[in-house]
Structures are given as C-alpha cells and as structure tokens.
Amino acid sequence: MRTDGPDNNGWVRLYRKLIESAVWQDDGLLKLWVYCLLAANHEPGWVPGRGRTPVRIERGQFMTGRFALHGAMYPKKTKHIPNPRTVWRWLKILENMENLSTRMSNQFTIVTVLNYDTYQQRDFQNVPQNVPRVSNGCPTGVQRVSTNKKNKKKEEEEEEFSAALGSPPVENGESKAIVSPSVDLAVTWYELLKLEHTKQSEEKDQADFEDLLSVTYDIDAGKLPPSARETLTTLAHQIGNRDPMPNSPLGMFLAEVGKMRLRASRAPKGPG
C-alpha cells in the first residue's frame, strides 16, 4: 500500500456528471480531485507511520502531507507549477465543498474521499485488470439496440454522484456556481496576506485558513457589515505589501476584524 501516490495498477470510475460540477470549472481543483480518487485505497489496510507505528487506512482514504501531495501531483519541477501551499489550499477548498475530509496530525494527514462507495462501487472491482471492459455492456460483436435510452438505475447512480460531488445549480442549461464565494474570498485574503510564503506546519496552515473562512461566514451571517468584504480585502492587500513584512500579518488582519466585530455588536439594532 502506497502513501506517496496512487498505485499505477487498476482503474477508477469517472462519471460524465463531473463536467457539470463546480470542480470542473477550475483546472487545479479538477486535477487534485481526480488525484484523490486515484490515490484513495480501494481496500482497507495498514501503512507504516513515523516511529514505526502502523496506521490504519480505510477504504476511500490515503495518507499524505503538504509536500508529499505536491510532489505526487507535480513530480517534474518546472517554473509554472503551483507551490505546495497552493495545492494544499485546493485540498481545503475541496473539503469545504464536502468532497472530502482531512484528519491532520503533526506527522501526516489522512484524506477521506466522502461518499467513496458512490463513486467506486464494489461490484466493478473484480474486473480483471488485463481484460478491457465492453463499454455498452453487451457481448463482443453484438450491437446494442439503443444507445440513447439510459438505464434508470444508472441515472439514479449518476444523480447520487452529482449530489455528492457538489454540482452547481443549473439555470437555462448553464452551470452558475463555481466555488463558494466565502471560500473564494478566504483564499483571496490568504494570498494577499502572503501566508503561503511563511514556514509553518500543516496544522497551522489549516488553522490560518479556517480563521479567515470564519470571517467570511460572519459576513454572510450578518455579524459583520457587507462592506467588510471590500474593506478587509483592501486591508489584506495593504498588509501584504508592507516592507518589511510584519511578523504576524494574519494577527494584524484579525485584530482589525476584532474591532469591526466590536463596532458591529455596539451598533443600534433596527426595529423588530
């Protein structure tokens, strides 16, 4: 069982519904999502952890870390590949979209693909690896009568997959949602504050991003005024461009957020 990337043997299922999902709209998210499906274990097992302590990895899970994940996705180093923190932020976006979950320690992270059995049903796992699967489900040389009529069970499976993946609402035949505005705003602040350039643990990275995400949720919940989006984005830009860079750019940012929260709590309430 590998911990540094997917096994090159075997295959996974991909649904055409993926094209309609929010993940499809972003090249980085798409590549990472497909990687997670490929890297996840199809059977549970034990892998060696640090200190020779074995770690149980369940079906639909894999063990990784910020730099291990980056190295597995981009084994060839070029000028234009994203840095490890960018890839890790993509992972957190997928987590906030409820595609997966992460359990972190100071040594490694276990990623769990949510609804894995919806994506990779067990009845397809016994196909011999050296025998091509007949795509229309009919014996070789026999033409299927109708390729347009879909099997009802398959439609239901694809609907379950679409819901699990977090497909965006469709209006007039077009997908409208891409990534949650709250997540997108938190990523913008993270980049403006240049937190990806700091040296810190994966747990601290996650905590920083979740601190920023909690601020966007407060705006959505009305605990901060709508104008806070623009005000805090400007502030993050100013802090990130300071020379020399502050020792704690996130601390400065959150201190201002605290003042805004205090002002909002003291503001007179409307009637009713």
N, C-alpha and C positions, 0 to 999 in steps of 0.2 A: 504494500500500500504506500503510495507516494504522498509526500507532504509539500513538495516543491512545484507541483503542477500536475495536470491530468495525465492519466495513463494513455498512451497512444493506441492501445488496443480497444476495440469495441466502438460503440456509437451511442448517440443520444437522439432523442426526438425533438424536433422543432416544428411548431405549428405556423401555418400561414398567418394566423391572427397576430403574430408578432409584428407584422408590418403595420397594423393598426394601433399599436401600443405607444405609450409615451416614450418608452425606451428606444424605439426605432428612430426617433427624431434626433437623437444625439449619438454620434459615432463612438465616442468614448464609453458612454453607458452601454451601448449595444455590444461592443467588444467585451467589456467586463462581464456583462450578463451572460453572454454565450460561454465565456471562460468559466464562470461559476457553475454553469450546467455541466460543462465538460470535466471540471475538477472534482465535483461532488462524488462521494463514494456511492456506488450502486449497492453495496453490501456493507454492513457494519464490521468494524474490526478495531484492532489496537495498533497504535503507532508509538514509537519511542519519543518521549518528551525530553526536555532538558533534565539533567541529573539522572538519566536512565529510568525515569518514572514513566511507565506506559500510560498513554492517554486513549480513552475510548472515543472513536469517531463513528458516529451513527450514519445510517443511510441518508443521503442528501446533505452530508456535511463534508467539510475539508478543513485542514489546518493550514494556516498561512501567517504572514506578518507583513508589515508595510513594505519592506524591501524585498521580501520573498515574492510577494504578489506582483510587484513592479517587474522584478527580474523574470518571472514566469510569463508575463504578458508581453514584455519587450526584451527578449534575450539578446537582440542585436542593438547595440548602443549607437544611436545616431543623434544628430543635432536637434531633430524636430520631435523627439518623443517627449511625452509629458513626464514630469518628475514624480517621485514616489508619493508625495503628499497629494498631488492632484489625483492620482489613481485611487488613493485612499479616500479622498473626498467623494469620488464617484461611488465607492462602496457604501459610504454613509448615505448618499442620495438614494441608492437602491434600497437601503434599509428603511429610510423614511418613506419610500414608496411602497413598503411592505412586500418587496420581492424576496427579501432575505433578512436574516437577523445575525448579529455578531455577539460573541462572548469573548471578552478580552481578558488577558492576564498580563503580567509584566514580562512574559516569555513568548507568548504566541496568541493568536486569535483563531477561534473556531467559527467558521461561517456556516450557517444553515440556510439552505435554499427552502423557503417556505412553500408548502403545497408541492413538495418534490414528487409525490406519487401521482399528482395530477399531470405533471409534465412527463414523467418517466414511469409508465405503468409496468408492473411486473410481468404481465402476460407477454410482453415483447422482448423480455430479456434473454429468453432461451433460444433465440435465432442464432444458428451457427455463424461465427464471425467470418468464415470464408465462403458463405453462400449468399449471393445477392438476393435481397428481398424483392419479390414481384410487387410492383407499386400498386397495381389495380386489384390485388387480392385474388386473381384468377390463375389457373394453371397456365404454364408456359404454352404459347401458341393458340390460346383461346381468347378471343376478343371480347371485352366486356360489352354488354348490350347498351348500357347508358353510362357515360362518364359524368354527366351533368347532374344526375339525381344523387343527392348526398344521403348517406345513411344517417338515420335520426340519432342513433347513439353517438356517431362521430360528431355530429353537430353539437350535441349536449356536452361532449368532452371538450370541444373547442371553446364553447361558451364558458365552461368552468375555467379553462386555461386563461381565457381573456380576462375574466374577473380576477383571477389570482394574480395575473401579471400587472393589473392596474391600467387597463386600456382607457384612454381618454374618452369623454363623451363625443358623440358624432352629431353634427348639425349639417343638413344639406349634403350629406355624403362626405364631409370633411372632418378630420380629427381636429379638435380645438385645443385641448390641453396638451402641454408638453411636459414640463416639470412643475411641481408645486411652486407657486410664487414665493411662498415662505422659505422653502429650501433654496430656491434660486437667489433670494435676497441674502440669506445667510452665507451662501457661497461667495457672493459678491463682496460682502464685508470681510470675509476670511481672506480673500485675495488682496483687497485694498489695504488691509492691516498687515499684509505680508507675513502672516503666521506660518505659511508654508516654508519660509526661509529660516525658521527657528529650529534649534536642535532640541527635541523633546521626545518623550515616549509616545507610543501609540495611544495609551490611555489618556495622556494629556491632550493629544490631538483630538481625540473624541470628545473630551470634556470641553475644550475650547469651542469646537463646532456646535455642540449642544447648547452651550451658553448663548451663542449668537442665535441659534434657532429658537431658543426660548423667548428672545426679544421679539423676533418676528411674530411669534404666536401671541405675545402680549398685544402687539399692534392689531392683529386680526381679531382678538377678543375685546378690543376697545379699552384695554388698560393703559394704552399709550395712544396719543392722538395720531390720526392718519398721516399728518405732516412729519411724524417721526421717521418715516421711511426715507424721505429726501434729506432731512436734517442729519440723520445718523450716517447716511451714505456719504454726505459731504464731510462729516467729521472723520469717518474712516479713511477717506482719501487724504485729508489733511494730516492725520496721524501717520499714515503710511509713508508720506513724502517728507517727513521731518528729517533733518540732518543735524546732528546724529539721530539715529533711530532710537526711540525710547526703549528702556529696558523691558517695559511691560506695555506694549501697545494695546493689548486686549484689556488690561487693567484700566488704562486711561479711557478707553471706549466705554467699558461697563460702568465706570464711575459717572460718566455723563448720563448713561442710561438710568442709573440710580436717581440722579437729580430730576430727570424727566418723570420718572415714576412717582417721586415725591410730589412734584408740582401737579401731576395728574390726580393724585389722591386728595390734594387740598383744593382742587378746582370745585366750584359750586356745582351741585347736581342740578339737572334740568327738572322740570315739573313731572310728577308722577313717578 
